[in-house]
Amino acid sequence: MTDPWLSVLMPIYNGAATLPRTLESLPALESGIEVIAVVQAGEDGSRDQLKAIPRLRLIDAPQSKSWMENTNIAMRAASAPLVTMLHQDDLWRPGRAETLREMARQTPEAKLWVHGADYIDANDRVVGHLSPPFGSSARLVPSGEALRRLLVQNTVALPAAMFRRDDALADGGLEETLWYTADWELWLRLARMGPVAWEPKALAAFRIHAGSQTVTGSRNSSDFKAQLEQPVARHLEALTAREQRQVKHWAELSNRVNVALAGAYHGQRRELA
């Protein structure tokens, strides 16, 4: 493909069970979109599923250690100026590509373009909705406002964001030590660079199931807590002293709630201190 406008970054780890639905949700690749799949493990047949897709770029990375590393490999290989991430169990909704392209045209000053997303279960049923508190109308959110709101909790679903490849790679791409919050840390980093373009429509779906890292990774409560704390600690400094006190209070409360909920899910009783 010559001169794609968007690169889709897909880290793959034995995703055969959900990968067909994910690939079906993407628009035709001849629409100016390239898909780069980095396969860490594909012994379950997922690699063969990817090979069957014309014009999809396949990179084997058997020595890779994480989805963050796989995504960074794809990001460095991307040829489009704009990139978006898609995991093997998530979905695009119809019209996402057209909306993103129009958002980029209308708000070229943005450093991050985001929209709403649905939570779906293993059977594609919508079980919830996730979106940042930016309001019910499309708009360009100033950097300071976006940062204050996004620091409290990660409310941007991973498949619901688009950003410039060069902006993300300027600081090395995804932070590879943050197995749970690497995307959140990236959103905060980009929001510090400039405004965030917002579209309230749910144009992607984030799958929740028992085998997802979102669920399994939260079993270790101390590690999970540390993951939630690090993005806030890194980017709180960008706010004024008064804003820091307010945002830190709500972020700490949000993190305590998330740790307690994860513990309850895994049968670990915890008190909200």
C-alpha positions as CSV (number, residue, x, y, z in Angstrom):
1,M,0.0,0.0,0.0
2,T,1.3,3.4,-0.9
3,D,1.0,6.3,1.5
4,P,-1.7,5.0,4.0
5,W,-3.1,7.7,6.2
6,L,-3.6,5.4,9.2
7,S,-1.7,2.4,10.7
8,V,-3.5,-0.1,12.9
9,L,-1.1,-1.6,15.5
10,M,-2.1,-5.2,16.6
11,P,-0.1,-7.1,19.2
12,I,-1.0,-10.8,18.9
13,Y,-0.6,-13.6,21.5
14,N,-2.6,-16.8,20.6
15,G,-5.7,-14.9,19.8
16,A,-7.5,-17.4,17.5
17,A,-10.7,-17.5,19.5
18,T,-11.5,-13.8,19.0
19,L,-9.3,-12.7,16.1
20,P,-11.7,-13.5,13.3
21,R,-14.4,-11.1,14.7
22,T,-11.7,-8.4,15.3
23,L,-10.5,-8.6,11.7
24,E,-14.0,-8.7,10.3
25,S,-14.7,-5.4,12.1
26,L,-11.9,-3.6,10.2
27,P,-12.7,-1.7,7.0
28,A,-11.2,-2.8,3.7
29,L,-7.4,-2.2,3.7
30,E,-7.6,-0.5,0.3
31,S,-9.3,2.4,2.0
32,G,-5.8,3.8,2.9
33,I,-5.5,1.9,6.2
34,E,-2.6,-0.5,6.9
35,V,-2.7,-3.2,9.5
36,I,0.5,-4.3,11.2
37,A,0.2,-7.4,13.3
38,V,3.1,-8.4,15.5
39,V,2.9,-12.0,16.5
40,Q,4.5,-13.0,19.8
41,A,2.8,-16.4,19.8
42,G,0.5,-17.8,17.2
43,E,0.6,-21.6,17.8
44,D,-3.2,-21.7,18.2
45,G,-3.7,-20.8,14.5
46,S,-3.9,-17.1,14.9
47,R,-0.9,-16.5,12.7
48,D,-2.5,-18.5,9.9
49,Q,-5.7,-16.4,10.3
50,L,-3.6,-13.2,9.8
51,K,-1.7,-14.6,6.8
52,A,-5.0,-15.1,5.0
53,I,-5.7,-11.3,5.1
54,P,-4.4,-9.6,1.9
55,R,-2.1,-6.7,2.3
56,L,-1.8,-7.2,6.1
57,R,1.8,-6.7,7.3
58,L,2.8,-9.6,9.5
59,I,5.9,-9.3,11.8
60,D,7.1,-12.3,13.9
61,A,8.4,-11.4,17.3
62,P,8.8,-14.7,19.3
63,Q,11.3,-13.2,21.7
64,S,9.0,-10.3,22.6
65,K,7.9,-10.2,26.2
66,S,4.7,-8.2,26.3
67,W,1.9,-6.5,24.3
68,M,3.6,-3.2,24.9
69,E,6.8,-4.4,23.3
70,N,4.8,-5.9,20.4
71,T,2.9,-2.6,19.9
72,N,6.1,-0.6,19.9
73,I,7.5,-2.9,17.2
74,A,4.5,-2.2,15.1
75,M,4.6,1.5,15.8
76,R,8.2,1.7,14.6
77,A,7.3,-0.2,11.4
78,A,4.2,1.9,10.7
79,S,4.3,4.0,7.5
80,A,1.2,6.2,8.2
81,P,1.5,9.5,10.1
82,L,-1.5,8.5,12.3
83,V,-1.8,5.3,14.3
84,T,-4.3,3.5,16.5
85,M,-4.1,0.4,18.6
86,L,-6.3,-2.7,18.4
87,H,-6.0,-5.8,20.5
88,Q,-7.0,-9.2,19.2
89,D,-10.3,-9.3,21.1
90,D,-11.6,-5.8,20.5
91,L,-13.8,-4.4,17.7
92,W,-14.2,-1.4,15.5
93,R,-17.7,-0.1,14.9
94,P,-19.0,0.9,11.4
95,G,-18.0,4.4,10.5
96,R,-14.9,4.6,12.8
97,A,-12.4,5.1,10.0
98,E,-14.4,7.9,8.3
99,T,-15.0,9.6,11.6
100,L,-11.4,9.6,12.6
101,R,-10.3,10.9,9.3
102,E,-12.8,13.8,9.5
103,M,-11.7,14.5,13.1
104,A,-8.1,14.7,12.0
105,R,-9.1,17.1,9.1
106,Q,-11.1,19.4,11.3
107,T,-8.8,19.4,14.3
108,P,-5.2,19.1,13.0
109,E,-3.9,20.9,16.2
110,A,-5.0,17.9,18.4
111,K,-2.4,15.6,19.9
112,L,-4.9,12.9,20.6
113,W,-8.2,12.0,19.0
114,V,-10.6,10.0,21.2
115,H,-14.2,8.7,21.1
116,G,-16.5,6.6,23.2
117,A,-16.5,2.8,23.4
118,D,-18.6,-0.1,24.5
119,Y,-17.7,-2.8,26.9
120,I,-18.7,-6.2,25.4
121,D,-18.7,-9.7,26.8
122,A,-17.4,-12.9,25.2
123,N,-20.5,-13.1,23.0
124,D,-20.3,-9.5,21.7
125,R,-23.1,-8.3,23.9
126,V,-22.8,-4.7,25.1
127,V,-22.4,-4.7,28.9
128,G,-21.3,-1.2,29.6
129,H,-19.9,2.0,28.2
130,L,-16.6,3.8,28.7
131,S,-15.8,7.4,27.8
132,P,-13.9,10.3,29.3
133,P,-16.0,13.1,31.0
134,F,-15.7,15.5,28.1
135,G,-19.4,16.0,27.6
136,S,-22.1,14.9,25.1
137,S,-20.9,17.0,22.1
138,A,-17.9,16.7,19.9
139,R,-15.3,19.4,20.7
140,L,-11.6,20.2,21.1
141,V,-10.7,19.8,24.7
142,P,-7.9,22.2,25.9
143,S,-4.8,20.4,27.1
144,G,-5.1,21.4,30.8
145,E,-8.7,20.3,31.1
146,A,-8.0,17.0,29.3
147,L,-5.1,16.3,31.6
148,R,-7.1,17.1,34.8
149,R,-9.9,14.8,33.8
150,L,-7.8,11.9,32.5
151,L,-5.5,11.9,35.5
152,V,-8.4,10.8,37.8
153,Q,-8.9,7.5,36.0
154,N,-8.2,6.0,32.6
155,T,-11.5,6.5,30.8
156,V,-10.2,6.2,27.3
157,A,-10.6,2.6,25.9
158,L,-7.4,1.4,24.2
159,P,-9.1,0.9,20.8
160,A,-10.8,4.3,21.1
161,A,-7.9,6.6,20.4
162,M,-5.7,7.8,17.5
163,F,-2.5,9.8,17.7
164,R,0.5,10.7,15.7
165,R,3.2,8.1,15.4
166,D,6.0,10.6,15.8
167,D,4.5,12.1,18.9
168,A,4.3,8.7,20.6
169,L,7.8,7.6,19.5
170,A,9.4,10.9,20.7
171,D,9.5,9.4,24.2
172,G,10.0,5.8,23.1
173,G,6.4,4.7,22.5
174,L,4.6,2.7,25.2
175,E,6.2,2.4,28.6
176,E,7.0,-1.3,28.6
177,T,7.0,-1.7,32.4
178,L,3.4,-0.7,32.6
179,W,1.5,-3.9,31.7
180,Y,-1.8,-2.5,32.8
181,T,-1.6,1.3,32.3
182,A,0.8,1.8,29.4
183,D,-2.1,3.2,27.3
184,W,-3.2,5.5,30.1
185,E,0.3,6.8,30.5
186,L,0.5,7.5,26.8
187,W,-2.8,9.4,26.8
188,L,-1.5,11.6,29.6
189,R,1.8,12.2,27.8
190,L,0.0,13.3,24.6
191,A,-2.5,15.4,26.5
192,R,0.4,17.4,28.0
193,M,1.6,18.1,24.4
194,G,-1.7,19.7,23.3
195,P,-5.5,19.6,23.0
196,V,-7.6,16.4,22.7
197,A,-10.3,16.1,20.0
198,W,-13.4,14.4,21.4
199,E,-16.3,12.5,19.7
200,P,-18.9,11.0,22.0
201,K,-20.1,8.2,19.7
202,A,-19.1,4.7,20.7
203,L,-17.0,3.7,17.7
204,A,-15.1,0.8,19.2
205,A,-15.7,-2.1,21.6
206,F,-13.5,-3.3,24.4
207,R,-14.0,-6.9,25.3
208,I,-14.1,-8.1,28.9
209,H,-13.6,-11.8,29.5
210,A,-12.0,-14.1,32.1
211,G,-8.8,-14.6,30.1
212,S,-8.1,-11.0,29.3
213,Q,-5.1,-9.3,31.0
214,T,-7.5,-6.6,32.3
215,V,-8.9,-9.4,34.5
216,T,-6.1,-11.8,35.1
217,G,-3.5,-9.1,35.7
218,S,-5.4,-7.5,38.6
219,R,-5.1,-10.6,40.7
220,N,-1.9,-9.4,42.3
221,S,-3.3,-6.4,44.2
222,S,0.0,-4.8,45.2
223,D,1.2,-4.9,41.6
224,F,-2.1,-3.7,40.3
225,K,-2.1,-0.8,42.8
226,A,1.4,0.2,41.7
227,Q,0.4,0.1,38.0
228,L,-2.5,2.5,38.8
229,E,-0.3,4.9,40.8
230,Q,2.5,5.3,38.3
231,P,0.8,7.3,35.5
232,V,-0.6,9.8,38.1
233,A,2.8,10.2,39.8
234,R,4.5,10.9,36.4
235,H,2.1,13.5,35.1
236,L,0.6,15.2,38.2
237,E,3.4,17.7,38.1
238,A,2.0,19.3,34.9
239,L,-0.8,20.9,37.0
240,T,-0.8,23.9,39.2
241,A,-0.3,23.2,43.0
242,R,-4.0,23.7,43.7
243,E,-5.0,21.4,40.8
244,Q,-2.5,18.8,42.0
245,R,-4.1,18.6,45.4
246,Q,-7.6,18.3,44.0
247,V,-6.8,15.8,41.3
248,K,-4.5,13.7,43.5
249,H,-7.4,13.3,46.0
250,W,-9.8,12.0,43.4
251,A,-7.2,9.9,41.6
252,E,-6.2,8.2,44.9
253,L,-9.9,7.5,45.7
254,S,-10.5,6.1,42.2
255,N,-7.5,3.8,42.5
256,R,-8.5,2.5,45.9
257,V,-12.0,1.7,44.5
258,N,-10.5,-0.1,41.5
259,V,-8.1,-2.1,43.7
260,A,-11.0,-3.1,46.0
261,L,-13.3,-4.1,43.1
262,A,-10.5,-6.2,41.5
263,G,-9.9,-7.8,44.9
264,A,-13.6,-8.6,45.3
265,Y,-13.7,-10.1,41.8
266,H,-10.8,-12.4,42.7
267,G,-12.3,-13.3,46.1
268,Q,-9.9,-11.1,48.1
269,R,-11.7,-9.1,50.7
270,R,-10.4,-5.5,51.0
271,E,-11.5,-2.5,52.9
272,L,-11.7,0.9,51.4
273,A,-9.3,2.9,53.6
